Amino acid sequence: MQDDSGSCRALIGFSLCFWLLPCSSAELTRQDVIGIIAKAGIEQPKLAKKDLSGLDLSGIAFNKADLFSANLDGANLKQAGLTGVNLNLARIRHANLQNADLSGASLYGVTMDNSDLSGADLSGSRITGSLNNVNLTGAKLHRANLGANSESPRKGLALLEMQNAVLNNANLSGANLNYALMANTSFRNADLHGAQLIWVDLTDANLNGANITDADFRSAKLDGANLDNILGADTALGFRQ
């Protein structure tokens, strides 16, 4: 870790960057980002590969910006308007995305470990990559596509790894989670109505109170999972309680 004491920023909702992330080296300011978006007008704002780490970008409407491979580690994106943005291969670790709107966004191969997405809207989004220890409490993932590519279901960027995550009270109805690695993840009182969970690793997961009506659990791994008070188990394909 680089020694840059004095420029290290406090991370929103987390500890200082010490021991967690390199200190922020953002190449733009909040006002720079707002200016780029405004200047783009009806065109797509170009922020690909920009270092925006540690910035306060809360509440900004990104107007379907291109954030391909951008560095948003430790950024504050609370209530940001990220509808339809391109976040493929972006780094968004230890970031605050509480109540952000990511509906229809593309997050292929994203690295989002330890970020807070509680209350965020990811409906209809495409997500693969590393989302370990994320907080998705109360998040909306209706019809989100988090499933691996069928050609290489457990390889590289095509895979979703979301272990030790919290999805309590989240809406995952109709979502595709096929082949995802979700060991020790909590789905307490989550809505999994009609979700696809084929070959998902749910070892030691907590599904207490979850609604799994018409969900597909064929070949899912449920060793040690908490299956108390589950709703709709008799209609879930391949589910064995």
C-alpha positions in Angstrom: 0.0 0.0 0.0 1.4 3.4 -1.0 2.4 5.8 1.7 0.3 8.9 1.1 -0.6 10.0 4.6 -2.4 13.4 4.6 -4.4 12.7 1.4 -6.1 9.6 2.7 -9.9 10.2 2.8 -12.5 8.8 5.1 -14.7 6.2 3.4 -18.4 6.7 3.7 -19.8 4.2 6.1 -16.5 2.4 6.5 -13.1 2.9 8.3 -10.3 5.1 6.9 -8.6 3.7 3.8 -5.7 2.5 5.9 -5.4 -1.2 5.5 -8.4 -1.2 3.1 -7.6 0.7 -0.1 -5.0 2.9 -1.5 -5.5 6.5 -0.6 -7.6 8.4 -3.2 -5.8 9.7 -6.3 -8.9 11.0 -8.1 -8.0 12.9 -11.2 -11.3 14.9 -11.3 -13.3 16.8 -8.7 -17.1 16.6 -8.1 -17.5 19.8 -10.1 -15.4 18.4 -13.0 -17.7 15.4 -13.2 -20.8 17.6 -13.1 -19.3 19.7 -15.8 -18.5 16.8 -18.1 -22.1 15.5 -17.8 -23.6 18.9 -18.5 -21.3 19.5 -21.5 -22.3 16.2 -23.0 -25.9 17.4 -23.3 -27.9 14.6 -25.0 -24.7 12.7 -25.8 -23.3 10.0 -23.5 -20.9 11.5 -20.9 -17.4 10.0 -21.3 -15.9 9.0 -17.9 -14.4 5.7 -19.0 -11.2 4.7 -17.1 -11.3 7.9 -15.0 -10.1 7.7 -11.4 -13.0 9.0 -9.3 -11.9 7.2 -6.1 -13.0 8.8 -2.8 -15.1 11.5 -4.5 -18.5 12.8 -3.2 -20.7 12.1 -6.2 -23.9 11.8 -4.2 -27.1 12.7 -5.9 -25.5 13.3 -9.3 -27.5 12.2 -12.4 -25.0 10.5 -14.6 -27.2 10.6 -17.7 -26.3 7.0 -18.9 -22.6 7.8 -18.7 -19.8 5.6 -19.9 -17.9 4.6 -16.7 -16.2 1.6 -18.3 -13.3 0.5 -16.1 -13.6 3.6 -13.9 -12.2 3.6 -10.4 -14.9 4.5 -7.9 -13.3 2.9 -4.9 -14.5 4.6 -1.7 -16.8 7.0 -3.6 -20.0 8.4 -2.2 -22.7 7.6 -4.7 -25.6 7.8 -2.4 -28.9 8.5 -4.3 -26.9 8.9 -7.5 -28.8 8.5 -10.8 -26.9 5.7 -12.5 -29.7 4.4 -14.7 -28.4 2.7 -17.8 -24.8 3.5 -17.1 -21.9 1.4 -18.4 -19.9 0.2 -15.3 -18.4 -2.8 -17.0 -15.0 -3.7 -15.3 -15.4 -0.8 -12.9 -13.9 -0.9 -9.4 -16.4 0.2 -6.8 -15.1 -1.2 -3.5 -16.0 0.2 -0.1 -18.4 2.6 -1.8 -21.7 4.1 -0.6 -24.5 3.5 -3.1 -27.4 3.7 -0.7 -30.6 4.3 -2.6 -28.8 4.8 -5.8 -30.7 4.1 -9.1 -28.8 1.5 -11.1 -31.8 0.2 -13.0 -30.8 -1.1 -16.4 -27.1 -0.6 -15.7 -24.4 -2.8 -17.0 -21.9 -4.1 -14.4 -20.2 -6.9 -16.2 -17.0 -8.0 -14.5 -17.4 -5.3 -11.8 -15.4 -5.4 -8.5 -17.7 -4.1 -5.8 -16.6 -5.9 -2.6 -17.7 -4.4 0.7 -20.0 -1.7 -0.8 -23.3 -0.5 0.7 -26.2 -0.8 -1.8 -29.0 -0.9 0.7 -32.2 0.4 -0.9 -30.5 0.6 -4.3 -32.5 -0.1 -7.5 -30.8 -2.6 -9.7 -33.9 -3.7 -11.5 -33.2 -5.1 -15.0 -29.4 -4.6 -14.6 -26.7 -7.0 -15.8 -24.2 -7.9 -13.0 -21.2 -10.3 -12.8 -17.9 -10.1 -11.0 -17.0 -9.8 -7.3 -19.6 -8.5 -4.9 -18.5 -10.2 -1.7 -19.6 -8.7 1.6 -22.0 -6.2 -0.1 -25.0 -4.9 1.7 -28.1 -5.1 -0.5 -30.7 -4.9 2.3 -34.0 -3.8 0.8 -32.5 -3.5 -2.7 -34.6 -3.9 -5.8 -33.2 -6.6 -8.2 -36.4 -7.4 -10.0 -35.5 -9.3 -13.2 -31.8 -8.4 -12.8 -29.5 -10.7 -14.7 -26.8 -11.9 -12.4 -26.4 -15.3 -14.0 -23.1 -16.6 -15.5 -22.7 -16.9 -19.3 -23.8 -20.4 -20.3 -20.6 -21.0 -22.3 -18.4 -20.5 -19.3 -20.6 -20.6 -16.2 -17.9 -20.6 -13.5 -15.0 -18.8 -15.2 -13.6 -15.3 -14.9 -15.7 -12.3 -15.5 -18.7 -14.3 -16.4 -19.2 -15.5 -12.8 -21.0 -13.7 -10.0 -19.3 -14.2 -6.6 -21.5 -12.7 -3.9 -20.5 -14.5 -0.7 -21.1 -13.2 2.8 -23.6 -10.7 1.4 -26.8 -9.3 2.9 -29.9 -9.4 0.8 -32.5 -9.2 3.6 -35.9 -7.9 2.4 -34.5 -7.5 -1.1 -36.7 -8.0 -4.2 -35.1 -10.6 -6.4 -38.3 -11.7 -8.1 -37.7 -13.0 -11.6 -33.9 -12.5 -11.2 -31.4 -14.8 -12.9 -28.8 -16.0 -10.3 -27.7 -19.2 -12.2 -24.3 -20.6 -11.2 -23.6 -17.8 -8.7 -21.4 -18.4 -5.6 -23.5 -17.1 -2.7 -22.2 -19.1 0.3 -23.1 -17.6 3.7 -25.3 -15.0 2.1 -28.5 -13.8 3.9 -31.8 -13.7 2.1 -33.9 -13.2 5.2 -37.5 -12.3 4.1 -36.3 -11.7 0.5 -38.6 -12.1 -2.4 -37.3 -14.8 -4.7 -40.6 -15.4 -6.5 -39.8 -16.8 -10.0 -36.1 -16.4 -9.6 -33.6 -18.7 -11.3 -31.1 -20.3 -8.9 -29.8 -23.3 -11.0 -26.5 -24.6 -9.7 -26.2 -21.7 -7.2 -23.9 -22.4 -4.2 -26.0 -21.4 -1.2 -23.9 -23.2 1.4 -24.7 -21.9 4.9 -27.0 -19.2 3.4 -29.9 -17.8 5.4 -33.3 -18.1 3.6 -35.4 -17.7 6.7 -38.8 -16.2 5.7 -37.9 -16.0 2.0 -40.6 -16.3 -0.6 -39.4 -18.9 -3.2 -42.7 -19.4 -5.0 -42.1 -20.8 -8.5 -38.3 -20.3 -8.2 -35.9 -22.8 -9.8 -33.4 -24.5 -7.5 -32.3 -27.4 -9.7 -28.9 -28.6 -8.7 -28.5 -25.8 -6.2 -26.2 -26.5 -3.2 -28.1 -25.8 0.1 -25.8 -27.6 2.6 -26.1 -26.0 6.0 -28.6 -23.4 4.8 -31.3 -22.0 7.1 -34.6 -22.9 5.4 -37.0 -21.9 8.3 -40.3 -20.3 7.5 -39.8 -20.4 3.8 -42.8 -19.5 1.7 -43.9 -21.4 -1.5 -41.4 -24.3 -1.1 -44.0 -26.7 -2.7 -44.0 -24.7 -5.9 -40.2 -24.3 -6.2 -38.6 -26.5 -8.9 -35.9 -28.8 -7.6 -36.1 -27.5 -4.0 -35.5 -30.1 -1.3 -36.1 -28.9 2.3 
